[in-house]
Amino acid sequence: MHPQPMTGAALFDLMSGPVRWQIVRLAYAEKIFDQLVTAKTPAEIANLNGFDERRTGLYLKALCSMGLAQCHDGQYQLRDDNAEILRSDTDKSLRSTLLAVSFMRGMNIETLLRNQEPDRNMNLHSEDFWDKSGDSLRSFHRGMAVDEMYNFLKSLPEWDTVKTIVDLGAGSEVLAERITSLNPEKSVTLVDLPPMVKRMEQALSGKSCAAQISTIAGDYNLVEFPRDTDLMWASMTLYFVKDMEDFFGRAYAALKPGGLFVSLHEGLSADRTQPECQVVGRLPVNMEMEDTGVGENQISDAMRKAGFPSVTITTVDTVVGPMLLTVGRVD
């Protein structure tokens, strides 16, 4: 399906996008959202941050116009309905996530097109990169993704009979905690690179659900998957699979009869020009390194070639746009 042509009004609105993000980025970076937990005047915010008072008043009005704060009698304060994703001290804060994604998308597109040396280098294949991304992934999972991921799993007809789950490229322990806390009969194995596993083990230390959660540290292209698994789950983590057919062949062999492999991933279509949120959102990273986007039939075709006799694909709406929920079932 092709998108509607962009109108002149839509093009004009694009110019406000960078300004909106500057407003939000500053509030996250300088913890202005935290300062607005209690009502403050422009003078108070200006004094806390070394800002100009008049311009601070205009800035706070902009926060209000975007639905990020409210104003009453010349004082400004966070709204109650979205404070937990704006403050830095809550479990659902998106501060780490959004600042990290902003950095990843911050490459100058013209610089990359002209093959000029970028002002910073980013290696998505580096364990060090993912180690530094640990907090932002946990922030994303807690603040936006875990409810959706858990609901997708819970909606599977086989969910009630699932006992053992492997989360491939887990990124954080958040989903495993949700699953095991609500389903004490289930256990989860988290598979990720060693620095990520170390972070997850530290986060789980001392928690009651830790006994139901185990870890495997290593590259999912190389590690041995736990045998007789009921369900394997991969959410937006298959970008770095070196050989899709081999990968799903190993997964198929590890699943018990009646087992499932569930993938939540984008599915690029229309000659890899859709959906726009994925094509545009990943453009700077793909230009700097390589096009890691997953095509609409790439995962399902690999599952079938690896031996999965039943593969279903459902388009689902998510917080990051439309995605494909692909389920491969073992007889």
Secondary structure, DSSP 8 states (H G I E B T S, - for coil): -------HHHHHHHTHHHHHHHHHHHHHHTTHHHHTTS-B-HHHHHHHHT--HHHHHHHHHHHHHTTS-EEETTEEE--TTTHHHHSSSSTT--HHHHHHHHHHT-S-HHHHHTT---SS---TT-HHHHHHTHHHHHHHIIIIIHHHHHHHHHTSTTGGG--EEEEET--SSHHHHHHHHH-TT-EEEEEE-HHHHHHHHHHHTT-GGGGGEEEEES-TTTS---SSEEEEEEES-GGG-S-HHHHHHHHHHHEEEEEEEEEEE--BBTTTTB-HHHHHHTHHHHHHS-----BTTHHHHHHHHTT-SEEEEEEEEETTEEEEEEEEE--
